[in-house]
Amino acid sequence: MGSKIPNTKKLIAIFLFVLALIFSRVYNLDKTAHFIRDESSDLVNMHQIYIEKKLTLVGPISEDGSEVFGSLTYYMLLPFAIIGHFDPVSTAYGAAFWGILTGILLLYLTYKINKKIIYLIAPIIILWYPLVETGRWAWNPNLVPFWVSLSLIFFFRKGNLFKFFSGLAIGLSFHLHYIAILSCIGLGLIILFDSVKSKNLGGLVSYVCGIILTTLPFVIFDLRHPPGLFFSRFIYFNNLGGIANEKSILNNIVLAFQGTFQYFIQSIYLEVALIFILILLFYSDIKEKSRALFFIGVFLIQLAGVALVTNFFPRYIIQGVPFFFVYLIYPRKSTGKILSYLVLIVVIITSILSFPKQITAVAWENNTNSARFISNTIYDEIVKNNLKNNNVIILASPDTNTIGSRYRNLLLIKGVTLRAKNEYQITDHLFVVSISDIDKVRNDPAYEVGNFRKGKLIREWTVPESPWKIYLLSRSPT
């Protein structure tokens, strides 16, 4: 009877953890899910896959066409888009699902590596900034932590078969974003070290075979479609390998290091404290020859790789989050144990401070309610009044995508096509989305509104609980 009580307590603790994890990933998602050009174009592409029932290897493409990623993102999010009828927030719930699974994987990883600190790690998994953000945002780099975490779980299992599965999982992360290649290389170096030490290369061969199997579709595609679509973009990805003249590699490393911990901690004072303790912990691990050094080593390799990219963006370091996580939870003794606990406490504190804003702050980028209302209003007006020759523009607002890509994409899903971005001069009806009054809109210097400065204001709408307004202008003054 006594043995059942701890099991009951564990079940209750796991239930509460999962409940809190779900809350942190889905609460207020309808008002705070990031939804701009990339997310809306992905929704259109998923809708096309669903309607045409055609499998494709081509996934998200950058606006300038310089970056082409695999389609795994689409297939991971498509079921949620279908269930949500391709609503703007539908794929965000998909991201939340994968974010919740990632959290569960990290908890399991903690249980297998260092179960003594599982109650200290649980709040970090629930509240830590990068895990919360990636778990609430349907964007291809944000799904990478799931596959890297799964790969690490296989890595910690013995046997060549599990090393193969580890390579398979981490290879799939490369389908989501090119920069994940750094994770593949980093984990491969650990396996190489272990293989050489044990004089058994079976694990390394299995791991590499797993990665080859996942990247083989890209190779076949590029060979069948010369000069290729994927590896040519990968080689020249964001000037990878070509440093901007005005920056040194050392300067880039400093910027990447600084940007990474700003992203992780979200507080300059706590960031300084964390870095100081991490340096002490790193020194302690060197003295103790801790195996934890392998995982911070992979993380540092990723930072160095990111430094080769001309500009640093937080999405480039997302792949390193699970490795940094493993470094923090790795078992230590004496001084190292105390320092690792201090690091975890700092992360918990900053997570508690940053979390409320993540689930409540509403900006134009993440107000899916407004995006839905605006696209539905434009659709209803066009269909109800049988309007022809229509276009949309964003003026006098914080949204820099003046052609209104997200509204165009949502309308495209509904079957309504607007005039192209270079056809404003032959447009008869212009929907203007703005946070400014009509006079400021008419006087905006943008050439796109030139033919409508004296045009009739047919109708205007105010978006509920938002500063946004919609104006329908006619080319004709009457």
C-alpha positions as CSV (number, residue, x, y, z in Angstrom):
1,M,0.0,0.0,0.0
2,G,2.8,2.3,0.9
3,S,4.4,1.9,-2.6
4,K,1.3,3.2,-4.3
5,I,1.3,6.6,-2.6
6,P,4.4,7.9,-4.3
7,N,3.1,6.7,-7.6
8,T,-0.1,8.6,-7.0
9,K,1.8,11.7,-6.1
10,K,3.9,11.3,-9.3
11,L,0.8,11.0,-11.4
12,I,-0.7,14.1,-9.8
13,A,2.5,16.0,-10.4
14,I,2.7,14.9,-14.0
15,F,-0.9,15.8,-14.5
16,L,-0.4,19.3,-13.1
17,F,2.8,19.7,-15.1
18,V,1.0,18.9,-18.4
19,L,-1.9,21.1,-17.4
20,A,0.4,24.0,-16.8
21,L,2.3,23.3,-19.9
22,I,-0.9,23.3,-22.0
23,F,-2.0,26.6,-20.4
24,S,1.4,28.3,-21.1
25,R,1.2,27.3,-24.8
26,V,-2.5,27.9,-25.6
27,Y,-3.8,30.6,-23.3
28,N,-4.9,33.8,-25.2
29,L,-3.4,32.3,-28.3
30,D,-6.1,33.9,-30.5
31,K,-4.9,37.4,-29.5
32,T,-1.2,36.8,-29.3
33,A,-0.3,34.3,-32.1
34,H,2.3,35.8,-34.5
35,F,0.7,36.0,-37.9
36,I,2.3,38.1,-40.7
37,R,3.6,37.3,-44.2
38,D,5.4,34.0,-43.5
39,E,2.6,32.5,-41.5
40,S,-0.1,33.5,-43.9
41,S,1.8,32.3,-47.0
42,D,2.4,29.0,-45.2
43,L,-1.4,28.7,-44.6
44,V,-2.0,29.3,-48.3
45,N,0.5,26.6,-49.3
46,M,-1.0,24.1,-46.8
47,H,-4.5,24.9,-48.2
48,Q,-3.2,24.1,-51.7
49,I,-1.7,20.8,-50.5
50,Y,-5.0,19.9,-48.9
51,I,-7.2,20.9,-51.9
52,E,-5.0,19.5,-54.6
53,K,-3.9,16.4,-52.6
54,K,-0.4,16.7,-54.0
55,L,2.7,15.9,-51.9
56,T,5.6,18.3,-52.2
57,L,9.1,18.6,-50.9
58,V,9.1,22.4,-51.3
59,G,8.1,24.2,-48.1
60,P,8.4,27.8,-46.8
61,I,10.1,30.2,-49.2
62,S,11.5,33.6,-48.1
63,E,9.9,36.7,-49.7
64,D,12.9,37.3,-51.9
65,G,13.1,33.6,-52.9
66,S,16.7,33.2,-51.6
67,E,15.7,30.7,-48.9
68,V,13.8,27.5,-49.7
69,F,13.1,25.0,-46.9
70,G,11.6,21.5,-46.8
71,S,7.9,20.9,-46.5
72,L,8.0,19.0,-43.1
73,T,6.7,22.2,-41.4
74,Y,3.5,22.0,-43.5
75,Y,2.8,18.3,-42.8
76,M,3.4,18.9,-39.0
77,L,0.9,21.8,-39.0
78,L,-1.6,20.7,-41.7
79,P,-3.9,18.6,-39.5
80,F,-4.5,21.6,-37.3
81,A,-5.1,23.9,-40.2
82,I,-7.7,21.5,-41.6
83,I,-9.4,21.1,-38.2
84,G,-9.4,24.9,-37.8
85,H,-10.7,25.5,-41.4
86,F,-7.5,27.4,-42.2
87,D,-8.2,30.1,-39.7
88,P,-5.2,32.4,-38.9
89,V,-4.8,30.9,-35.4
90,S,-5.3,27.2,-36.5
91,T,-1.6,26.6,-37.2
92,A,-0.6,28.4,-34.0
93,Y,-2.5,25.6,-32.1
94,G,-0.4,23.2,-34.1
95,A,2.7,24.9,-32.9
96,A,1.4,24.7,-29.4
97,F,0.8,21.0,-29.8
98,W,4.4,20.4,-30.9
99,G,5.6,22.8,-28.2
100,I,3.8,20.8,-25.5
101,L,5.3,17.6,-26.9
102,T,8.8,19.2,-26.8
103,G,8.2,20.2,-23.1
104,I,7.2,16.6,-22.3
105,L,10.4,15.3,-24.1
106,L,12.5,17.7,-22.1
107,L,10.9,16.5,-18.9
108,Y,11.6,12.9,-19.8
109,L,15.2,13.8,-20.7
110,T,15.6,15.4,-17.3
111,Y,14.2,12.2,-15.7
112,K,16.6,10.0,-17.5
113,I,19.7,12.3,-17.0
114,N,19.2,13.8,-13.5
115,K,15.8,13.0,-11.9
116,K,16.8,14.7,-8.7
117,I,16.2,18.2,-10.2
118,I,13.1,17.4,-12.1
119,Y,10.9,19.7,-9.8
120,L,13.3,22.5,-10.4
121,I,13.3,22.0,-14.1
122,A,9.5,21.7,-14.6
123,P,8.8,25.4,-14.1
124,I,11.6,26.2,-16.6
125,I,10.1,24.0,-19.2
126,I,6.7,25.7,-18.6
127,L,7.9,29.3,-18.5
128,W,11.3,29.7,-20.1
129,Y,11.1,32.4,-22.8
130,P,12.5,30.5,-25.9
131,L,10.4,27.4,-25.1
132,V,7.2,29.5,-24.7
133,E,7.8,31.6,-27.8
134,T,8.6,28.6,-30.1
135,G,5.6,26.8,-28.6
136,R,3.1,29.5,-29.5
137,W,4.4,30.5,-33.0
138,A,3.7,28.6,-36.2
139,W,7.0,29.3,-38.0
140,N,9.3,26.7,-39.4
141,P,12.4,27.3,-37.2
142,N,10.3,27.0,-34.1
143,L,9.6,23.3,-34.7
144,V,13.3,22.5,-34.7
145,P,13.6,22.0,-30.8
146,F,11.1,19.1,-31.0
147,W,13.3,17.0,-33.4
148,V,16.5,18.0,-31.6
149,S,15.0,17.0,-28.2
150,L,13.8,13.7,-29.7
151,S,17.2,13.1,-31.2
152,L,18.9,13.6,-27.8
153,I,16.5,11.1,-26.1
154,F,17.6,8.5,-28.7
155,F,21.2,9.6,-28.2
156,F,21.1,8.7,-24.5
157,R,19.9,5.2,-25.2
158,K,22.5,2.5,-25.8
159,G,22.8,0.6,-29.1
160,N,23.4,1.4,-32.7
161,L,19.7,1.4,-33.6
162,F,19.1,4.3,-31.2
163,K,22.0,6.2,-32.8
164,F,20.3,5.6,-36.1
165,F,17.0,7.0,-34.8
166,S,19.0,9.9,-33.3
167,G,20.4,10.8,-36.7
168,L,17.0,10.4,-38.3
169,A,15.4,12.8,-35.8
170,I,18.1,15.4,-36.0
171,G,18.2,15.1,-39.7
172,L,14.5,16.0,-39.9
173,S,15.4,19.3,-38.1
174,F,17.4,20.2,-41.2
175,H,14.1,20.0,-43.2
176,L,12.8,22.9,-41.0
177,H,15.8,25.2,-41.3
178,Y,19.3,25.1,-42.8
179,I,20.9,26.3,-39.6
180,A,20.0,23.0,-37.9
181,I,23.0,21.5,-39.8
182,L,25.1,22.8,-36.8
183,S,23.1,20.6,-34.4
184,C,23.7,17.6,-36.7
185,I,27.5,18.3,-36.8
186,G,27.7,19.0,-33.1
187,L,26.0,15.8,-31.9
188,G,27.9,13.9,-34.5
189,L,31.2,15.1,-32.9
190,I,30.1,13.7,-29.5
191,I,29.3,10.4,-31.1
192,L,32.6,10.4,-33.0
193,F,34.5,11.0,-29.7
194,D,32.6,8.1,-28.0
195,S,33.1,5.8,-31.0
196,V,36.9,6.5,-31.1
197,K,37.1,6.0,-27.4
198,S,35.3,2.7,-27.5
199,K,37.0,1.7,-30.7
200,N,33.6,1.0,-32.2
201,L,32.4,3.1,-35.1
202,G,29.1,1.4,-35.3
203,G,27.3,4.2,-33.4
204,L,28.8,6.9,-35.7
205,V,27.9,5.0,-38.9
206,S,24.4,4.5,-37.7
207,Y,24.0,8.1,-36.8
208,V,25.3,9.3,-40.1
209,C,23.1,6.8,-42.0
210,G,20.1,8.3,-40.2
211,I,21.0,11.8,-41.3
212,I,21.8,10.7,-44.9
213,L,18.4,9.0,-45.1
214,T,16.6,12.3,-44.1
215,T,18.6,14.5,-46.5
216,L,18.4,12.0,-49.4
217,P,15.1,13.5,-50.7
218,F,16.8,16.9,-51.1
219,V,19.7,15.3,-53.0
220,I,17.4,13.4,-55.3
221,F,15.2,16.5,-55.9
222,D,18.2,18.7,-56.8
223,L,19.7,16.1,-59.1
224,R,16.3,15.8,-60.9
225,H,15.9,19.6,-61.1
226,P,19.3,21.1,-62.0
227,P,20.8,23.4,-60.9
228,G,18.9,22.5,-57.8
229,L,16.6,24.2,-55.4
230,F,17.7,23.2,-51.9
231,F,21.5,22.8,-51.6
232,S,22.3,25.8,-53.7
233,R,20.2,27.9,-51.3
234,F,21.8,26.2,-48.4
235,I,25.4,26.9,-49.6
236,Y,24.6,30.6,-50.0
237,F,22.1,30.8,-47.1
238,N,22.2,34.4,-45.8
239,N,25.8,34.9,-46.7
240,L,26.9,31.9,-44.7
241,G,30.6,31.7,-45.1
242,G,30.8,35.3,-46.4
243,I,31.3,37.8,-43.6
244,A,30.4,41.4,-44.1
245,N,33.5,43.5,-44.7
246,E,32.8,45.9,-41.8
247,K,32.6,43.1,-39.2
248,S,35.3,40.8,-37.9
249,I,34.6,37.2,-37.0
250,L,35.4,38.0,-33.4
251,N,32.9,40.9,-33.4
252,N,30.3,38.6,-34.9
253,I,30.9,36.0,-32.2
254,V,30.4,38.7,-29.5
255,L,27.2,39.9,-31.1
256,A,25.9,36.3,-31.4
257,F,26.8,35.5,-27.8
258,Q,25.2,38.7,-26.6
259,G,22.1,38.3,-28.7
260,T,21.7,34.7,-27.6
261,F,21.7,35.4,-23.9
262,Q,19.5,38.5,-24.3
263,Y,17.0,36.2,-26.0
264,F,17.3,33.5,-23.3
265,I,17.1,35.8,-20.3
266,Q,15.1,39.0,-21.4
267,S,16.8,41.0,-18.7
268,I,20.2,42.7,-19.0
269,Y,20.9,42.4,-15.2
270,L,20.0,38.8,-14.9
271,E,21.8,38.2,-18.2
272,V,25.0,39.5,-16.7
273,A,24.5,37.3,-13.6
274,L,23.8,34.2,-15.6
275,I,26.9,34.7,-17.8
276,F,29.1,35.2,-14.8
277,I,27.8,32.0,-13.1
278,L,28.0,30.1,-16.4
279,I,31.7,31.0,-16.7
280,L,32.3,29.7,-13.2
281,L,30.4,26.6,-14.0
282,F,32.3,26.1,-17.2
283,Y,35.6,26.4,-15.3
284,S,34.4,23.9,-12.6
285,D,33.4,21.4,-15.3
286,I,36.8,21.7,-16.9
287,K,38.4,21.0,-13.5
288,E,36.1,18.0,-12.9
289,K,36.4,16.8,-16.6
290,S,32.6,16.7,-16.6
291,R,30.9,15.1,-19.6
292,A,28.5,18.1,-19.5
293,L,31.3,19.9,-21.4
294,F,30.3,18.0,-24.6
295,F,26.9,19.7,-24.6
296,I,28.0,23.2,-23.9
297,G,30.6,22.5,-26.6
298,V,27.9,21.7,-29.1
299,F,26.1,24.9,-28.1
300,L,29.3,26.9,-28.5
301,I,29.9,25.4,-31.9
302,Q,26.4,26.6,-32.9
303,L,27.2,30.1,-31.6
304,A,30.4,30.1,-33.7
305,G,28.4,28.9,-36.7
306,V,25.8,31.6,-36.2
307,A,28.7,34.1,-36.2
308,L,29.4,33.3,-39.8
309,V,26.0,34.6,-40.7
310,T,26.1,38.3,-41.5
311,N,23.2,39.3,-39.1
312,F,22.2,37.6,-35.9
313,F,18.5,36.6,-35.3
314,P,17.2,34.6,-32.4
315,R,15.8,32.0,-34.8
316,Y,19.4,31.0,-35.6
317,I,20.1,29.8,-32.1
318,I,16.7,28.0,-31.4
319,Q,18.3,24.7,-32.5
320,G,20.8,25.1,-29.6
321,V,18.2,25.3,-26.9
322,P,18.0,21.6,-26.1
323,F,21.8,21.3,-25.9
324,F,22.0,24.2,-23.5
325,F,19.2,22.6,-21.6
326,V,21.1,19.3,-21.3
327,Y,24.2,21.2,-20.1
328,L,22.2,22.8,-17.3
329,I,20.6,19.5,-16.1
330,Y,23.7,17.3,-16.2
331,P,24.6,15.8,-12.8
332,R,27.4,17.4,-11.0
333,K,29.0,17.3,-7.5
334,S,30.1,19.8,-4.9
335,T,30.8,23.3,-6.4
336,G,29.6,22.4,-9.9
337,K,26.3,21.2,-8.4
338,I,25.8,24.5,-6.5
339,L,26.7,26.6,-9.6
340,S,24.3,24.6,-11.8
341,Y,21.5,25.2,-9.3
342,L,22.3,28.9,-9.2
343,V,22.0,29.0,-13.0
344,L,18.6,27.2,-12.9
345,I,17.4,29.6,-10.2
346,V,18.3,32.6,-12.4
347,V,16.5,31.0,-15.4
348,I,13.4,30.4,-13.3
349,I,13.4,34.0,-12.0
350,T,13.7,35.5,-15.5
351,S,11.1,33.0,-16.9
352,I,8.6,34.1,-14.3
353,L,9.2,37.8,-15.1
354,S,9.0,37.4,-18.9
355,F,6.1,34.9,-19.1
356,P,3.1,37.2,-18.4
357,K,4.0,39.5,-21.3
358,Q,4.3,36.5,-23.7
359,I,0.7,35.5,-23.1
360,T,-0.9,38.9,-22.8
361,A,0.9,41.5,-24.9
362,V,-0.9,42.3,-28.2
363,A,1.0,43.9,-31.0
364,W,0.1,44.2,-34.7
365,E,2.2,41.1,-35.5
366,N,0.4,38.8,-33.2
367,N,-3.2,40.1,-33.3
368,T,-4.9,37.3,-35.2
369,N,-8.3,38.7,-34.2
370,S,-7.6,41.8,-36.2
371,A,-6.2,39.9,-39.1
372,R,-9.3,37.7,-39.2
373,F,-11.7,40.6,-38.9
374,I,-9.9,42.7,-41.6
375,S,-9.8,39.8,-44.1
376,N,-13.4,38.8,-43.4
377,T,-14.6,42.4,-43.8
378,I,-12.8,42.8,-47.2
379,Y,-14.2,39.4,-48.3
380,D,-17.8,40.2,-47.3
381,E,-17.7,43.6,-48.9
382,I,-16.3,42.3,-52.2
383,V,-18.8,39.4,-52.4
384,K,-21.8,41.2,-51.1
385,N,-21.5,44.1,-53.5
386,N,-19.8,42.2,-56.4
387,L,-16.9,44.6,-56.4
388,K,-14.4,44.2,-59.3
389,N,-10.9,45.3,-59.8
390,N,-9.9,45.5,-56.1
391,N,-6.7,45.9,-54.2
392,V,-5.4,46.4,-50.7
393,I,-2.7,48.5,-49.1
394,I,-1.3,49.2,-45.6
395,L,-0.6,52.9,-45.0
396,A,0.4,55.1,-42.0
397,S,0.8,52.1,-39.6
398,P,3.6,50.1,-37.9
399,D,3.1,47.3,-40.4
400,T,6.0,47.6,-42.9
401,N,4.4,45.1,-45.3
402,T,2.5,47.7,-47.2
403,I,1.1,45.4,-49.8
404,G,-0.9,43.5,-47.1
405,S,0.4,40.0,-47.8
406,R,-1.4,38.4,-44.9
407,Y,-4.8,39.8,-46.0
408,R,-4.1,38.8,-49.6
409,N,-3.3,35.3,-48.5
410,L,-6.3,34.9,-46.3
411,L,-8.5,36.2,-49.1
412,L,-6.8,33.7,-51.5
413,I,-7.8,30.8,-49.2
414,K,-11.4,32.1,-49.5
415,G,-11.2,32.2,-53.3
416,V,-10.8,36.0,-53.7
417,T,-7.9,37.3,-55.7
418,L,-6.9,40.9,-55.6
419,R,-5.0,43.0,-58.1
420,A,-1.2,42.4,-57.9
421,K,1.2,44.7,-56.0
422,N,2.2,46.4,-59.3
423,E,-1.4,47.0,-60.4
424,Y,-2.5,49.8,-58.1
425,Q,-2.6,52.2,-61.1
426,I,-5.4,50.2,-62.7
427,T,-7.3,49.4,-59.5
428,D,-10.9,50.7,-59.1
429,H,-11.5,49.9,-55.4
430,L,-8.8,50.2,-52.8
431,F,-9.1,48.8,-49.3
432,V,-6.7,50.8,-47.0
433,V,-5.7,49.3,-43.7
434,S,-4.3,51.9,-41.3
435,I,-4.2,53.1,-37.7
436,S,-4.5,56.8,-38.9
437,D,-7.5,58.9,-40.0
438,I,-8.6,59.2,-43.6
439,D,-7.0,62.6,-44.1
440,K,-3.6,61.3,-43.2
441,V,-4.2,58.3,-45.4
442,R,-5.1,60.5,-48.4
443,N,-2.0,62.6,-47.9
444,D,0.4,59.6,-47.6
445,P,3.2,60.0,-50.1
446,A,2.9,56.4,-51.3
447,Y,2.4,56.2,-55.0
448,E,-0.1,53.4,-54.6
449,V,-2.7,55.7,-53.2
450,G,-2.1,58.4,-55.8
451,N,-5.3,57.7,-57.9
452,F,-7.4,57.6,-54.7
453,R,-6.4,60.8,-53.0
454,K,-9.6,62.5,-54.2
455,G,-11.6,59.4,-54.6
456,K,-14.8,58.7,-52.8
457,L,-14.7,57.2,-49.3
458,I,-17.3,54.5,-49.8
459,R,-17.2,53.0,-46.3
460,E,-15.0,52.7,-43.3
461,W,-14.8,50.1,-40.5
462,T,-13.2,50.2,-37.0
463,V,-11.6,46.9,-36.0
464,P,-12.9,45.9,-32.6
465,E,-10.5,46.2,-29.6
466,S,-7.9,47.6,-31.9
467,P,-6.5,50.9,-33.3
468,W,-6.9,49.6,-36.8
469,K,-9.3,51.0,-39.4
470,I,-10.3,49.9,-42.8
471,Y,-11.2,52.4,-45.5
472,L,-12.8,51.5,-48.9
473,L,-11.8,54.2,-51.5
474,S,-13.1,54.4,-55.0
475,R,-11.0,55.8,-57.8
476,S,-13.9,58.0,-58.8
477,P,-14.6,61.1,-56.7
478,T,-18.3,60.5,-56.9
